[in-house]
Amino acid sequence: MTKTQRIKIDDLIEQILNAQKMVKLHQGQGDEFMVDQYTYRRNSFVKKLLIELLIIEDQNQSIIQAIKSCVSILEKSTPVKKSRGNGGLKSLESLESIV
């Protein structure tokens, strides 16, 4: 992993954690609009993190496990809906074939 990749990954993790804090803050206030906005932002950062992890040339089992964990977090926060034949990621189980 290059230094640039590491910096991007660290930044994305920080952004995910900050967005999650904002989700919890607005949940406590009952502001569903803001909860939805920050959940969307958090999930966007998680998707970017997944892309960065997949780009890393020296992928190993721990990277694959990290990707699975990220997808699991996404599924818990905003359940993945059945797609209409677009062939996208439908669930964590679809990653099982990687290992």
N, CA, C and O atoms as a MOPAC input file, in Angstrom:
PM7 MOZYME 1SCF
protein

 N      0.85100 1    -1.16700 1     0.00000 1
 C      0.00000 1     0.00000 1     0.00000 1
 C      0.89900 1     1.23200 1     0.00000 1
 O      1.84200 1     1.33700 1     0.78400 1
 N      0.58300 1     2.15600 1    -0.89700 1
 C      1.38000 1     3.38100 1    -0.96200 1
 C      0.96600 1     4.34700 1     0.14300 1
 O     -0.07600 1     4.19100 1     0.78000 1
 N      1.81100 1     5.34000 1     0.34800 1
 C      1.51800 1     6.35000 1     1.36700 1
 C      0.24600 1     7.12000 1     1.00400 1
 O     -0.55900 1     7.44000 1     1.87800 1
 N      0.07100 1     7.41200 1    -0.26200 1
 C     -1.12000 1     8.12600 1    -0.72300 1
 C     -2.38200 1     7.30800 1    -0.47100 1
 O     -3.39400 1     7.84300 1    -0.01800 1
 N     -2.31900 1     6.01800 1    -0.76500 1
 C     -3.47400 1     5.15000 1    -0.51900 1
 C     -3.80700 1     5.11000 1     0.96500 1
 O     -4.97900 1     5.16300 1     1.34000 1
 N     -2.79500 1     5.01600 1     1.80500 1
 C     -2.99300 1     4.97300 1     3.25000 1
 C     -3.66000 1     6.26100 1     3.74700 1
 O     -4.56100 1     6.22000 1     4.58500 1
 N     -3.20600 1     7.39500 1     3.22300 1
 C     -3.79100 1     8.67800 1     3.61800 1
 C     -5.25700 1     8.74100 1     3.20400 1
 O     -6.10300 1     9.17600 1     3.98500 1
 N     -5.56700 1     8.30600 1     1.97300 1
 C     -6.95900 1     8.30700 1     1.50500 1
 C     -7.83200 1     7.42000 1     2.39400 1
 O     -8.94300 1     7.79900 1     2.76600 1
 N     -7.32300 1     6.25100 1     2.72300 1
 C     -8.08200 1     5.30800 1     3.54900 1
 C     -8.29700 1     5.88000 1     4.94600 1
 O     -9.40400 1     5.80800 1     5.47800 1
 N     -7.26800 1     6.44000 1     5.53700 1
 C     -7.40100 1     7.06000 1     6.86000 1
 C     -8.42100 1     8.19300 1     6.84200 1
 O     -9.23300 1     8.32300 1     7.75800 1
 N     -8.37000 1     9.01000 1     5.79200 1
 C     -9.31100 1    10.12500 1     5.67600 1
 C    -10.74500 1     9.61300 1     5.53800 1
 O    -11.65600 1    10.14700 1     6.17000 1
 N    -10.94600 1     8.60100 1     4.73200 1
 C    -12.28900 1     8.05200 1     4.55600 1
 C    -12.82500 1     7.45900 1     5.85800 1
 O    -14.00300 1     7.62000 1     6.17500 1
 N    -11.97500 1     6.78300 1     6.60200 1
 C    -12.41300 1     6.22400 1     7.88700 1
 C    -12.81800 1     7.34400 1     8.84000 1
 O    -13.81800 1     7.23000 1     9.54800 1
 N    -12.04900 1     8.41300 1     8.85500 1
 C    -12.39500 1     9.56000 1     9.70800 1
 C    -13.73100 1    10.16900 1     9.27700 1
 O    -14.56000 1    10.51200 1    10.12100 1
 N    -13.93600 1    10.30200 1     7.98000 1
 C    -15.19700 1    10.84600 1     7.47300 1
 C    -16.38300 1     9.95600 1     7.84300 1
 O    -17.45400 1    10.45400 1     8.19100 1
 N    -16.19000 1     8.64900 1     7.76700 1
 C    -17.25300 1     7.69300 1     8.13500 1
 C    -17.60500 1     7.85200 1     9.60900 1
 O    -18.78000 1     7.91400 1     9.97000 1
 N    -16.59200 1     7.91600 1    10.45200 1
 C    -16.82800 1     8.05400 1    11.89000 1
 C    -17.51500 1     9.37800 1    12.22500 1
 O    -18.41100 1     9.41500 1    13.06800 1
 N    -17.09900 1    10.46300 1    11.56700 1
 C    -17.73300 1    11.76500 1    11.80700 1
 C    -19.19400 1    11.76200 1    11.35500 1
 O    -20.06200 1    12.29400 1    12.04800 1
 N    -19.45800 1    11.17400 1    10.21400 1
 C    -20.84500 1    11.11000 1     9.73000 1
 C    -21.69300 1    10.26900 1    10.67400 1
 O    -22.85300 1    10.59600 1    10.92600 1
 N    -21.12000 1     9.18300 1    11.19800 1
 C    -21.86300 1     8.33300 1    12.13900 1
 C    -22.19700 1     9.10200 1    13.42500 1
 O    -23.28400 1     8.94200 1    13.98000 1
 N    -21.26700 1     9.92900 1    13.89200 1
 C    -21.54000 1    10.75800 1    15.07500 1
 C    -22.72000 1    11.68700 1    14.81500 1
 O    -23.57300 1    11.87900 1    15.68100 1
 N    -22.76000 1    12.26000 1    13.61400 1
 C    -23.85500 1    13.16100 1    13.26600 1
 C    -25.18300 1    12.40900 1    13.15300 1
 O    -26.23300 1    12.94700 1    13.50300 1
 N    -25.13800 1    11.17500 1    12.66800 1
 C    -26.35200 1    10.35400 1    12.60700 1
 C    -26.89600 1    10.16100 1    14.02000 1
 O    -28.08600 1    10.35300 1    14.26700 1
 N    -26.02200 1     9.78200 1    14.93500 1
 C    -26.46100 1     9.54800 1    16.31700 1
 C    -26.98300 1    10.82500 1    16.96500 1
 O    -27.97700 1    10.79200 1    17.68900 1
 N    -26.32000 1    11.94400 1    16.70800 1
 C    -26.75700 1    13.21700 1    17.26500 1
 C    -28.17900 1    13.55700 1    16.81200 1
 O    -29.02000 1    13.93400 1    17.62800 1
 N    -28.43900 1    13.42600 1    15.53300 1
 C    -29.75200 1    13.77600 1    14.99500 1
 C    -30.81500 1    12.73200 1    15.32800 1
 O    -32.00100 1    13.05300 1    15.39300 1
 N    -30.39600 1    11.48600 1    15.54000 1
 C    -31.36100 1    10.47300 1    15.98500 1
 C    -31.89500 1    10.85600 1    17.36400 1
 O    -33.08600 1    10.71000 1    17.64100 1
 N    -31.01200 1    11.34300 1    18.21200 1
 C    -31.40800 1    11.76200 1    19.55100 1
 C    -32.35700 1    12.93800 1    19.54400 1
 O    -33.12000 1    13.12900 1    20.49100 1
 N    -32.31800 1    13.72800 1    18.48800 1
 C    -33.19300 1    14.89200 1    18.37500 1
 C    -34.45100 1    14.57800 1    17.57300 1
 O    -35.33900 1    15.42300 1    17.45400 1
 N    -34.53000 1    13.38100 1    17.03000 1
 C    -35.71000 1    12.98400 1    16.26400 1
 C    -35.81500 1    13.64500 1    14.89800 1
 O    -36.90800 1    13.73800 1    14.34000 1
 N    -34.71000 1    14.09900 1    14.35800 1
 C    -34.69200 1    14.77700 1    13.06200 1
 C    -34.38100 1    13.76100 1    11.95900 1
 O    -33.22500 1    13.57000 1    11.58200 1
 N    -35.42700 1    13.11900 1    11.45500 1
 C    -35.24800 1    12.04100 1    10.47500 1
 C    -34.64400 1    12.52600 1     9.15900 1
 O    -33.89000 1    11.79200 1     8.51900 1
 N    -34.96500 1    13.74900 1     8.75100 1
 C    -34.38600 1    14.26700 1     7.51400 1
 C    -32.86200 1    14.31400 1     7.61100 1
 O    -32.16400 1    13.85800 1     6.70500 1
 N    -32.35400 1    14.86400 1     8.70500 1
 C    -30.89800 1    14.96100 1     8.87500 1
 C    -30.27300 1    13.58800 1     9.08500 1
 O    -29.15500 1    13.34000 1     8.63100 1
 N    -30.98000 1    12.69600 1     9.76600 1
 C    -30.48000 1    11.32200 1     9.92500 1
 C    -30.29000 1    10.69600 1     8.55000 1
 O    -29.26200 1    10.07900 1     8.27300 1
 N    -31.29100 1    10.86100 1     7.69300 1
 C    -31.19100 1    10.30500 1     6.33900 1
 C    -30.04600 1    10.92900 1     5.55700 1
 O    -29.34100 1    10.22800 1     4.83100 1
 N    -29.85100 1    12.23600 1     5.69500 1
 C    -28.77800 1    12.92300 1     4.98100 1
 C    -27.40000 1    12.41800 1     5.42000 1
 O    -26.54400 1    12.12500 1     4.58500 1
 N    -27.19300 1    12.31900 1     6.73800 1
 C    -25.88900 1    11.86600 1     7.22400 1
 C    -25.68300 1    10.37100 1     6.99700 1
 O    -24.55000 1     9.92600 1     6.81200 1
 N    -26.74800 1     9.60100 1     7.00800 1
 C    -26.62900 1     8.18100 1     6.67700 1
 C    -26.18800 1     8.02800 1     5.22800 1
 O    -25.33300 1     7.19900 1     4.91700 1
 N    -26.76500 1     8.81800 1     4.35900 1
 C    -26.37300 1     8.79000 1     2.95000 1
 C    -24.89800 1     9.16600 1     2.79000 1
 O    -24.15900 1     8.50900 1     2.05700 1
 N    -24.48000 1    10.22700 1     3.48200 1
 C    -23.07500 1    10.64300 1     3.40300 1
 C    -22.14600 1     9.55500 1     3.91400 1
 O    -21.12900 1     9.24800 1     3.29300 1
 N    -22.51300 1     8.96600 1     5.07100 1
 C    -21.68600 1     7.90200 1     5.64000 1
 C    -21.56600 1     6.74500 1     4.66100 1
 O    -20.46900 1     6.23100 1     4.43900 1
 N    -22.66700 1     6.33600 1     4.08200 1
 C    -22.64300 1     5.22100 1     3.14800 1
 C    -21.84600 1     5.54300 1     1.88700 1
 O    -21.20900 1     4.65800 1     1.31400 1
 N    -21.87600 1     6.79100 1     1.45600 1
 C    -21.06400 1     7.20100 1     0.30500 1
 C    -19.57700 1     7.07600 1     0.62200 1
 O    -18.79000 1     6.62200 1    -0.20900 1
 N    -19.20500 1     7.48200 1     1.83100 1
 C    -17.80500 1     7.34600 1     2.24100 1
 C    -17.39800 1     5.87400 1     2.33900 1
 O    -16.27800 1     5.50800 1     1.98300 1
 N    -18.31000 1     5.03900 1     2.82300 1
 C    -18.00700 1     3.61100 1     2.91900 1
 C    -17.80400 1     3.02800 1     1.52500 1
 O    -16.89600 1     2.22200 1     1.32100 1
 N    -18.62300 1     3.41800 1     0.57900 1
 C    -18.45900 1     2.93300 1    -0.79500 1
 C    -17.10900 1     3.36200 1    -1.36800 1
 O    -16.43400 1     2.57700 1    -2.03400 1
 N    -16.71800 1     4.62100 1    -1.10200 1
 C    -15.41800 1     5.08700 1    -1.57000 1
 C    -14.28600 1     4.30100 1    -0.91000 1
 O    -13.27800 1     3.99500 1    -1.54700 1
 N    -14.46200 1     3.98100 1     0.36500 1
 C    -13.46200 1     3.18000 1     1.07000 1
 C    -13.33400 1     1.80000 1     0.43400 1
 O    -12.22300 1     1.30200 1     0.24700 1
 N    -14.45100 1     1.19000 1     0.10500 1
 C    -14.42100 1    -0.11500 1    -0.54700 1
 C    -13.65400 1    -0.04900 1    -1.86200 1
 O    -12.86300 1    -0.94000 1    -2.17100 1
 N    -13.88500 1     0.99300 1    -2.62500 1
 C    -13.18100 1     1.14900 1    -3.90200 1
 C    -11.68500 1     1.27600 1    -3.66800 1
 O    -10.89000 1     0.65000 1    -4.36900 1
 N    -11.29800 1     2.08300 1    -2.68400 1
 C     -9.87300 1     2.23600 1    -2.37700 1
 C     -9.25400 1     0.91100 1    -1.94500 1
 O     -8.12500 1     0.60100 1    -2.32500 1
 N     -9.97400 1     0.14000 1    -1.16800 1
 C     -9.45100 1    -1.15100 1    -0.71200 1
 C     -9.29400 1    -2.12000 1    -1.88100 1
 O     -8.35500 1    -2.91500 1    -1.90700 1
 N    -10.19700 1    -2.05700 1    -2.83100 1
 C    -10.10100 1    -2.94400 1    -3.99000 1
 C     -8.96300 1    -2.56300 1    -4.92800 1
 O     -8.46000 1    -3.40900 1    -5.66700 1
 N     -8.55500 1    -1.29800 1    -4.90400 1
 C     -7.48100 1    -0.81900 1    -5.77700 1
 C     -6.11000 1    -1.29800 1    -5.30000 1
 O     -5.19100 1    -1.46300 1    -6.10200 1
 N     -5.98200 1    -1.51500 1    -4.01800 1
 C     -4.68400 1    -1.89300 1    -3.44200 1
 C     -4.16600 1    -3.15600 1    -4.12000 1
 O     -4.86600 1    -4.16600 1    -4.20200 1
 N     -2.94300 1    -3.08400 1    -4.59800 1
 C     -2.36200 1    -4.17900 1    -5.36800 1
 C     -2.04700 1    -5.40700 1    -4.52300 1
 O     -2.20300 1    -6.53600 1    -4.98900 1
 N     -1.61200 1    -5.19900 1    -3.30400 1
 C     -1.22000 1    -6.32900 1    -2.46100 1
 C     -2.38800 1    -6.78100 1    -1.58300 1
 O     -2.27500 1    -6.86600 1    -0.36100 1
 N     -3.51700 1    -7.06800 1    -2.24400 1
 C     -4.69200 1    -7.51600 1    -1.50500 1
 C     -4.40500 1    -8.86000 1    -0.83200 1
 O     -3.69800 1    -9.70800 1    -1.37600 1
 N     -4.96200 1    -9.02700 1     0.34200 1
 C     -4.82800 1   -10.28000 1     1.05600 1
 C     -6.12900 1   -10.55500 1     1.79800 1
 O     -7.10800 1    -9.82500 1     1.64500 1
 N     -6.13100 1   -11.58600 1     2.58200 1
 C     -7.34300 1   -11.98900 1     3.29700 1
 C     -7.85800 1   -10.90400 1     4.23400 1
 O     -9.07000 1   -10.74000 1     4.37700 1
 N     -6.96200 1   -10.16300 1     4.87100 1
 C     -7.42900 1    -9.13800 1     5.79900 1
 C     -8.13200 1    -7.99200 1     5.05600 1
 O     -9.06500 1    -7.39500 1     5.59400 1
 N     -7.70100 1    -7.68200 1     3.84200 1
 C     -8.38600 1    -6.65000 1     3.05300 1
 C     -9.76100 1    -7.15100 1     2.64500 1
 O    -10.74300 1    -6.41300 1     2.72700 1
 N     -9.83500 1    -8.38100 1     2.21200 1
 C    -11.12700 1    -8.95100 1     1.82400 1
 C    -12.06500 1    -8.96600 1     3.02500 1
 O    -13.25300 1    -8.67500 1     2.88100 1
 N    -11.55100 1    -9.30100 1     4.20900 1
 C    -12.37300 1    -9.29900 1     5.41200 1
 C    -12.83400 1    -7.88400 1     5.75300 1
 O    -13.96700 1    -7.69000 1     6.19400 1
 N    -11.96600 1    -6.90200 1     5.55300 1
 C    -12.34600 1    -5.51300 1     5.81000 1
 C    -13.46200 1    -5.07300 1     4.87000 1
 O    -14.37900 1    -4.36200 1     5.28200 1
 N    -13.38900 1    -5.48800 1     3.62300 1
 C    -14.43700 1    -5.15400 1     2.66400 1
 C    -15.75700 1    -5.79000 1     3.09300 1
 O    -16.80600 1    -5.14800 1     3.03100 1
 N    -15.70900 1    -7.03400 1     3.52200 1
 C    -16.92400 1    -7.71000 1     3.98900 1
 C    -17.51700 1    -6.98200 1     5.19600 1
 O    -18.73500 1    -6.84800 1     5.30700 1
 N    -16.65700 1    -6.51500 1     6.09600 1
 C    -17.13700 1    -5.79000 1     7.27000 1
 C    -17.81700 1    -4.48300 1     6.86100 1
 O    -18.84800 1    -4.11000 1     7.42000 1
 N    -17.23700 1    -3.80000 1     5.89400 1
 C    -17.83900 1    -2.55600 1     5.41700 1
 C    -19.20600 1    -2.80200 1     4.79800 1
 O    -20.15100 1    -2.05400 1     5.04900 1
 N    -19.31000 1    -3.83900 1     4.00000 1
 C    -20.60200 1    -4.15900 1     3.39000 1
 C    -21.61100 1    -4.51200 1     4.47200 1
 O    -22.78100 1    -4.14200 1     4.37600 1
 N    -21.17000 1    -5.21800 1     5.48900 1
 C    -22.05500 1    -5.57600 1     6.59400 1
 C    -22.58300 1    -4.32600 1     7.29600 1
 O    -23.76400 1    -4.25700 1     7.63700 1
 N    -21.71600 1    -3.34500 1     7.51100 1
 C    -22.12700 1    -2.07800 1     8.12900 1
 C    -23.17200 1    -1.38200 1     7.25900 1
 O    -24.17500 1    -0.87400 1     7.75800 1
 N    -22.92200 1    -1.36900 1     5.96500 1
 C    -23.88000 1    -0.74900 1     5.04900 1
 C    -25.23100 1    -1.44800 1     5.10000 1
 O    -26.27200 1    -0.79000 1     5.11000 1
 N    -25.22100 1    -2.77100 1     5.13200 1
 C    -26.47100 1    -3.52000 1     5.14600 1
 C    -27.25800 1    -3.26900 1     6.42500 1
 O    -28.48800 1    -3.23900 1     6.39300 1
 N    -26.57700 1    -3.09000 1     7.54000 1
 C    -27.26600 1    -2.84000 1     8.80500 1
 C    -27.88400 1    -1.44900 1     8.83600 1
 O    -28.97400 1    -1.26700 1     9.38000 1
 N    -27.20400 1    -0.47100 1     8.26000 1
 C    -27.69400 1     0.89700 1     8.33500 1
 C    -28.75400 1     1.19400 1     7.28300 1
 O    -29.74600 1     1.86400 1     7.56900 1
 N    -28.55300 1     0.71200 1     6.10200 1
 C    -29.55200 1     0.87600 1     5.04400 1
 C    -29.61300 1    -0.45200 1     4.30300 1
 O    -28.78500 1    -0.71300 1     3.43000 1
 N    -30.58300 1    -1.29000 1     4.64000 1
 C    -30.65300 1    -2.61000 1     4.02600 1
 C    -30.60700 1    -2.54200 1     2.50400 1
 O    -31.23700 1    -1.69100 1     1.87500 1
 N    -29.83800 1    -3.46800 1     1.93600 1
 C    -29.71000 1    -3.52400 1     0.49100 1
 C    -31.00400 1    -4.07900 1    -0.08200 1
 O    -31.47100 1    -5.14400 1     0.32200 1
 N    -31.57500 1    -3.34900 1    -1.02200 1
 C    -32.82700 1    -3.78000 1    -1.62400 1
 C    -32.54300 1    -4.61700 1    -2.85400 1
 O    -31.50100 1    -4.47000 1    -3.49200 1
 N    -33.46200 1    -5.48300 1    -3.17600 1
 C    -33.32400 1    -6.29200 1    -4.38100 1
 C    -33.25600 1    -5.37100 1    -5.58200 1
 O    -34.07400 1    -4.46200 1    -5.72500 1
 N    -32.28500 1    -5.60400 1    -6.43700 1
 C    -32.16300 1    -4.77000 1    -7.62600 1
 C    -33.04500 1    -5.32800 1    -8.73000 1
 O    -33.51500 1    -6.46400 1    -8.67000 1
 N    -33.25000 1    -4.50800 1    -9.71900 1
 C    -34.08400 1    -4.92500 1   -10.84900 1
 C    -33.20100 1    -5.36300 1   -11.99700 1
 O    -33.29100 1    -4.83000 1   -13.10300 1
 N    -32.35200 1    -6.33000 1   -11.73100 1
 C    -31.54400 1    -6.89600 1   -12.79500 1
 C    -30.33800 1    -6.07500 1   -13.19200 1
 O    -29.80100 1    -6.25800 1   -14.28400 1
 N    -29.89800 1    -5.17100 1   -12.32500 1
 C    -28.73900 1    -4.37200 1   -12.69600 1
 C    -27.43000 1    -5.08900 1   -12.38200 1
 O    -26.35300 1    -4.58700 1   -12.70300 1
 N    -27.51900 1    -6.25000 1   -11.76100 1
 C    -26.32500 1    -7.04000 1   -11.50500 1
 C    -25.44300 1    -6.50400 1   -10.40600 1
 O    -24.29900 1    -6.94300 1   -10.28500 1
 N    -25.91900 1    -5.57400 1    -9.59700 1
 C    -25.12000 1    -4.98000 1    -8.53700 1
 C    -25.01100 1    -5.88900 1    -7.32600 1
 O    -25.57800 1    -6.98100 1    -7.29100 1
 N    -24.26900 1    -5.41400 1    -6.33400 1
 C    -24.09600 1    -6.14500 1    -5.08500 1
 C    -25.41800 1    -6.18300 1    -4.33900 1
 O    -25.99000 1    -5.13400 1    -4.04500 1
 N    -25.91100 1    -7.36900 1    -4.03100 1
 C    -27.19500 1    -7.49800 1    -3.35500 1
 C    -27.03500 1    -7.79400 1    -1.88200 1
 O    -27.89700 1    -7.42000 1    -1.08700 1
 N    -25.96200 1    -8.45200 1    -1.49200 1
 C    -25.79600 1    -8.76400 1    -0.08600 1
 C    -24.36400 1    -9.17300 1     0.19900 1
 O    -23.55100 1    -9.35700 1    -0.70600 1
 N    -24.08700 1    -9.30600 1     1.46300 1
 C    -22.75600 1    -9.72900 1     1.89300 1
 C    -22.42200 1   -11.11000 1     1.34900 1
 O    -21.26100 1   -11.39500 1     1.05800 1
 N    -23.42500 1   -11.96900 1     1.20900 1
 C    -23.18200 1   -13.32400 1     0.72400 1
 C    -22.56400 1   -13.32600 1    -0.66400 1
 O    -21.83700 1   -14.25700 1    -1.01000 1
 N    -22.83600 1   -12.30600 1    -1.46300 1
 C    -22.27200 1   -12.27600 1    -2.80900 1
 C    -20.75200 1   -12.08400 1    -2.77600 1
 O    -20.07800 1   -12.33200 1    -3.77600 1
 N    -20.21200 1   -11.64500 1    -1.63800 1
 C    -18.75900 1   -11.53500 1    -1.50400 1
 C    -18.11000 1   -12.84900 1    -1.09100 1
 O    -16.89400 1   -13.01000 1    -1.20200 1
 N    -18.91800 1   -13.78200 1    -0.61800 1
 C    -18.36000 1   -15.04000 1    -0.14000 1
 C    -17.58700 1   -15.79200 1    -1.21400 1
 O    -16.66800 1   -16.54900 1    -0.90400 1
 N    -17.95300 1   -15.59000 1    -2.46700 1
 C    -17.26600 1   -16.30800 1    -3.54100 1
 C    -15.83800 1   -15.81500 1    -3.74600 1
 O    -15.04400 1   -16.47700 1    -4.41500 1
 N    -15.50600 1   -14.65600 1    -3.17500 1
 C    -14.15400 1   -14.11000 1    -3.32600 1
 C    -13.12600 1   -14.98000 1    -2.61200 1
 O    -12.02300 1   -15.19000 1    -3.11700 1
 N    -13.48700 1   -15.48100 1    -1.44600 1
 C    -12.52100 1   -16.23100 1    -0.63600 1
 C    -12.43900 1   -17.67500 1    -0.96400 1
 O    -11.66100 1   -18.40400 1    -0.34800 1

